[in-house]
Amino acid sequence: LELRYRWENSLYLPGLPLGAPDHGLGLLHQKLQMLNCCIARRIAQEQALQGEQQQQQDSDTDEEEFFECDEEEEREKDEEKPWEKPEGREERVGELRLLSGRDWLWRPRVQEPAPLTEDQLAEQAEVMLQLGTDQAGAEVRARMQSANLLSDMESFKAANPGAELGDLVRWHSPRDWQEGEGLSARMRSEGNLWASLWGQARVVPARRQRRIFDDTREAEKVVQWVSGLSPADVAQLLLPCLLQAGHLRLLEASPDPLEPDTVGLHQQMARLVCRLSSLQCLAEVRHFRGQVERPEFGRRCEVAGQLAQLTWLLEQRVAQAL
């Protein structure tokens, strides 16, 4: 309920850094970071909408004011075609001009890449493998992997009417452009993905494109995933963190200086905690792989048992030293 309340009211989860999920942390932590990402996107969209509404109000006010314009400017404005009007410009790209020489080269406003948690990356990898190695599978795989590039191309066309593929390459991949020679051999090769996508790309600014990252859908997925966890699942997900916290408490309670064999036990426990955190549990994969059995789960139980024995042994050492 707390997660849903914060999502619906655009309130960040406290104690978590903003930004993409950190794959070096546990899956539960990554999911909470993902929810913060969704909240950040929602806040940004609301602020952008408010800015557009304010801009529209200012524009309406300006149109009501009386002004004179010479006939030539008015005629040129009327002759300008809708698809030739630039949209979504961010800033100029240095001193570069379009290859046609008509205008400056502008960096477009683009959609940000979608943040992913570790389990989402694994799920995508499985989908890619299931597509197979035939021609049809390769084409579907290429389209899935090039969604961001196609979005960037459409934004670029909207910001730079009349642009060519070479203009995009000079901004997006400068290493594939050689002054005096043009596109690199890779870009000129037959069946090049960039050339194919450039032909498919429409003139659509980022704000009117289909969202690459659907913050509403992703937030609902996080809330449902957390709501579906049992107490046992939560314990499994937090087990490495709890054991590390227990180890730190044992270090604080241990006498100083430590005996050499006790130092060895602490080092062994630290290594085992790191190993445990690298092994997955069922709660991390069940939502996209189902009720599966994997050898990794058994190894995780063995490591957890070894850590329990080490914890008991270190507790005895601490008790004897007091």
Contacts in CASP RR format, 6 or more apart in sequence:
PFRMAT RR
TARGET T0000
AUTHOR 0000-0000-0000
METHOD contacts of the structure
MODEL  1
LELRYRWENSLYLPGLPLGAPDHGLGLLHQKLQMLNCCIARRIAQEQALQ
GEQQQQQDSDTDEEEFFECDEEEEREKDEEKPWEKPEGREERVGELRLLS
GRDWLWRPRVQEPAPLTEDQLAEQAEVMLQLGTDQAGAEVRARMQSANLL
SDMESFKAANPGAELGDLVRWHSPRDWQEGEGLSARMRSEGNLWASLWGQ
ARVVPARRQRRIFDDTREAEKVVQWVSGLSPADVAQLLLPCLLQAGHLRL
LEASPDPLEPDTVGLHQQMARLVCRLSSLQCLAEVRHFRGQVERPEFGRR
CEVAGQLAQLTWLLEQRVAQAL
3 13 0 8 1.000
3 35 0 8 1.000
3 222 0 8 1.000
3 223 0 8 1.000
3 226 0 8 1.000
4 223 0 8 1.000
5 11 0 8 1.000
6 12 0 8 1.000
6 13 0 8 1.000
6 35 0 8 1.000
6 39 0 8 1.000
7 35 0 8 1.000
7 38 0 8 1.000
7 39 0 8 1.000
7 219 0 8 1.000
7 223 0 8 1.000
10 39 0 8 1.000
10 42 0 8 1.000
10 43 0 8 1.000
10 46 0 8 1.000
11 39 0 8 1.000
12 18 0 8 1.000
12 36 0 8 1.000
12 39 0 8 1.000
12 40 0 8 1.000
13 32 0 8 1.000
13 35 0 8 1.000
13 36 0 8 1.000
13 39 0 8 1.000
16 29 0 8 1.000
16 32 0 8 1.000
16 33 0 8 1.000
16 36 0 8 1.000
17 33 0 8 1.000
18 36 0 8 1.000
18 37 0 8 1.000
18 40 0 8 1.000
19 33 0 8 1.000
19 36 0 8 1.000
19 37 0 8 1.000
19 40 0 8 1.000
19 115 0 8 1.000
20 33 0 8 1.000
20 37 0 8 1.000
20 115 0 8 1.000
20 116 0 8 1.000
21 29 0 8 1.000
21 30 0 8 1.000
21 31 0 8 1.000
21 33 0 8 1.000
21 34 0 8 1.000
21 37 0 8 1.000
21 115 0 8 1.000
21 116 0 8 1.000
21 117 0 8 1.000
21 118 0 8 1.000
22 29 0 8 1.000
22 30 0 8 1.000
22 33 0 8 1.000
23 30 0 8 1.000
23 117 0 8 1.000
23 118 0 8 1.000
23 121 0 8 1.000
25 33 0 8 1.000
26 118 0 8 1.000
26 237 0 8 1.000
26 240 0 8 1.000
26 241 0 8 1.000
26 277 0 8 1.000
27 117 0 8 1.000
27 118 0 8 1.000
27 119 0 8 1.000
27 237 0 8 1.000
27 283 0 8 1.000
27 284 0 8 1.000
28 226 0 8 1.000
28 234 0 8 1.000
28 237 0 8 1.000
28 238 0 8 1.000
30 117 0 8 1.000
30 118 0 8 1.000
31 117 0 8 1.000
31 222 0 8 1.000
31 225 0 8 1.000
31 226 0 8 1.000
32 222 0 8 1.000
33 117 0 8 1.000
34 115 0 8 1.000
34 117 0 8 1.000
34 218 0 8 1.000
34 222 0 8 1.000
35 219 0 8 1.000
35 222 0 8 1.000
35 223 0 8 1.000
37 115 0 8 1.000
37 215 0 8 1.000
37 218 0 8 1.000
38 215 0 8 1.000
38 216 0 8 1.000
38 218 0 8 1.000
38 219 0 8 1.000
38 222 0 8 1.000
39 215 0 8 1.000
39 219 0 8 1.000
41 213 0 8 1.000
41 215 0 8 1.000
42 215 0 8 1.000
42 216 0 8 1.000
45 215 0 8 1.000
48 207 0 8 1.000
83 161 0 8 1.000
83 203 0 8 1.000
84 161 0 8 1.000
84 162 0 8 1.000
85 161 0 8 1.000
86 106 0 8 1.000
86 158 0 8 1.000
86 159 0 8 1.000
86 160 0 8 1.000
86 161 0 8 1.000
87 158 0 8 1.000
87 159 0 8 1.000
87 205 0 8 1.000
88 108 0 8 1.000
88 109 0 8 1.000
88 155 0 8 1.000
88 158 0 8 1.000
88 159 0 8 1.000
88 205 0 8 1.000
88 206 0 8 1.000
88 207 0 8 1.000
89 106 0 8 1.000
89 107 0 8 1.000
89 108 0 8 1.000
89 109 0 8 1.000
89 159 0 8 1.000
90 106 0 8 1.000
90 107 0 8 1.000
90 108 0 8 1.000
90 109 0 8 1.000
90 159 0 8 1.000
91 106 0 8 1.000
91 107 0 8 1.000
92 104 0 8 1.000
92 105 0 8 1.000
92 106 0 8 1.000
92 107 0 8 1.000
93 104 0 8 1.000
93 105 0 8 1.000
93 106 0 8 1.000
93 107 0 8 1.000
93 170 0 8 1.000
93 171 0 8 1.000
94 105 0 8 1.000
96 104 0 8 1.000
96 105 0 8 1.000
96 170 0 8 1.000
96 171 0 8 1.000
97 103 0 8 1.000
97 104 0 8 1.000
97 105 0 8 1.000
98 104 0 8 1.000
98 105 0 8 1.000
98 160 0 8 1.000
98 162 0 8 1.000
98 163 0 8 1.000
98 164 0 8 1.000
98 167 0 8 1.000
99 163 0 8 1.000
99 164 0 8 1.000
99 166 0 8 1.000
99 167 0 8 1.000
100 162 0 8 1.000
100 163 0 8 1.000
100 164 0 8 1.000
102 162 0 8 1.000
103 160 0 8 1.000
103 161 0 8 1.000
105 160 0 8 1.000
105 163 0 8 1.000
105 167 0 8 1.000
105 170 0 8 1.000
105 171 0 8 1.000
106 159 0 8 1.000
106 160 0 8 1.000
107 159 0 8 1.000
107 171 0 8 1.000
108 152 0 8 1.000
108 155 0 8 1.000
108 156 0 8 1.000
108 158 0 8 1.000
108 159 0 8 1.000
108 160 0 8 1.000
108 205 0 8 1.000
108 206 0 8 1.000
109 155 0 8 1.000
109 159 0 8 1.000
109 205 0 8 1.000
109 206 0 8 1.000
109 207 0 8 1.000
110 151 0 8 1.000
110 152 0 8 1.000
110 155 0 8 1.000
110 206 0 8 1.000
111 148 0 8 1.000
111 151 0 8 1.000
111 155 0 8 1.000
111 206 0 8 1.000
111 209 0 8 1.000
111 211 0 8 1.000
111 212 0 8 1.000
111 213 0 8 1.000
112 212 0 8 1.000
112 213 0 8 1.000
113 148 0 8 1.000
113 212 0 8 1.000
113 213 0 8 1.000
114 212 0 8 1.000
114 213 0 8 1.000
115 213 0 8 1.000
116 124 0 8 1.000
119 284 0 8 1.000
119 285 0 8 1.000
119 287 0 8 1.000
119 288 0 8 1.000
122 285 0 8 1.000
122 288 0 8 1.000
123 288 0 8 1.000
124 144 0 8 1.000
126 288 0 8 1.000
126 289 0 8 1.000
127 144 0 8 1.000
128 141 0 8 1.000
128 144 0 8 1.000
131 137 0 8 1.000
131 138 0 8 1.000
131 140 0 8 1.000
131 141 0 8 1.000
142 193 0 8 1.000
146 193 0 8 1.000
146 197 0 8 1.000
147 212 0 8 1.000
148 212 0 8 1.000
149 172 0 8 1.000
149 193 0 8 1.000
149 194 0 8 1.000
149 197 0 8 1.000
150 197 0 8 1.000
150 200 0 8 1.000
150 201 0 8 1.000
151 206 0 8 1.000
151 209 0 8 1.000
151 212 0 8 1.000
152 172 0 8 1.000
153 168 0 8 1.000
153 197 0 8 1.000
153 198 0 8 1.000
153 201 0 8 1.000
154 201 0 8 1.000
154 202 0 8 1.000
154 203 0 8 1.000
154 204 0 8 1.000
154 205 0 8 1.000
154 206 0 8 1.000
154 209 0 8 1.000
155 204 0 8 1.000
155 205 0 8 1.000
155 206 0 8 1.000
155 209 0 8 1.000
156 163 0 8 1.000
156 167 0 8 1.000
156 168 0 8 1.000
156 171 0 8 1.000
156 172 0 8 1.000
157 163 0 8 1.000
157 201 0 8 1.000
157 202 0 8 1.000
157 203 0 8 1.000
157 204 0 8 1.000
158 203 0 8 1.000
158 204 0 8 1.000
158 205 0 8 1.000
158 206 0 8 1.000
159 205 0 8 1.000
160 167 0 8 1.000
161 203 0 8 1.000
165 183 0 8 1.000
165 187 0 8 1.000
165 194 0 8 1.000
165 195 0 8 1.000
165 198 0 8 1.000
166 177 0 8 1.000
166 182 0 8 1.000
166 183 0 8 1.000
166 187 0 8 1.000
168 194 0 8 1.000
168 198 0 8 1.000
169 176 0 8 1.000
169 177 0 8 1.000
169 183 0 8 1.000
169 187 0 8 1.000
169 194 0 8 1.000
170 177 0 8 1.000
175 184 0 8 1.000
176 183 0 8 1.000
176 184 0 8 1.000
176 186 0 8 1.000
176 187 0 8 1.000
177 183 0 8 1.000
177 184 0 8 1.000
178 184 0 8 1.000
186 192 0 8 1.000
187 194 0 8 1.000
187 195 0 8 1.000
225 287 0 8 1.000
229 237 0 8 1.000
229 283 0 8 1.000
233 282 0 8 1.000
233 283 0 8 1.000
234 283 0 8 1.000
236 281 0 8 1.000
236 282 0 8 1.000
236 283 0 8 1.000
237 281 0 8 1.000
237 283 0 8 1.000
237 284 0 8 1.000
239 276 0 8 1.000
239 281 0 8 1.000
239 304 0 8 1.000
240 273 0 8 1.000
240 276 0 8 1.000
240 277 0 8 1.000
243 273 0 8 1.000
243 276 0 8 1.000
243 304 0 8 1.000
243 307 0 8 1.000
243 311 0 8 1.000
244 273 0 8 1.000
246 311 0 8 1.000
247 266 0 8 1.000
247 269 0 8 1.000
247 270 0 8 1.000
247 273 0 8 1.000
247 311 0 8 1.000
250 266 0 8 1.000
250 311 0 8 1.000
250 314 0 8 1.000
250 315 0 8 1.000
250 318 0 8 1.000
251 266 0 8 1.000
253 318 0 8 1.000
254 262 0 8 1.000
254 266 0 8 1.000
254 314 0 8 1.000
254 317 0 8 1.000
254 318 0 8 1.000
254 321 0 8 1.000
255 318 0 8 1.000
255 321 0 8 1.000
255 322 0 8 1.000
258 266 0 8 1.000
259 317 0 8 1.000
262 314 0 8 1.000
262 317 0 8 1.000
265 310 0 8 1.000
265 313 0 8 1.000
265 314 0 8 1.000
265 317 0 8 1.000
266 314 0 8 1.000
268 310 0 8 1.000
269 307 0 8 1.000
269 310 0 8 1.000
269 311 0 8 1.000
269 314 0 8 1.000
272 303 0 8 1.000
272 306 0 8 1.000
272 307 0 8 1.000
272 310 0 8 1.000
273 307 0 8 1.000
275 303 0 8 1.000
276 300 0 8 1.000
276 303 0 8 1.000
276 304 0 8 1.000
276 307 0 8 1.000
279 296 0 8 1.000
279 297 0 8 1.000
279 299 0 8 1.000
279 300 0 8 1.000
279 303 0 8 1.000
280 294 0 8 1.000
280 296 0 8 1.000
280 297 0 8 1.000
280 300 0 8 1.000
281 297 0 8 1.000
281 300 0 8 1.000
282 291 0 8 1.000
282 292 0 8 1.000
282 297 0 8 1.000
285 292 0 8 1.000
285 294 0 8 1.000
286 292 0 8 1.000
END
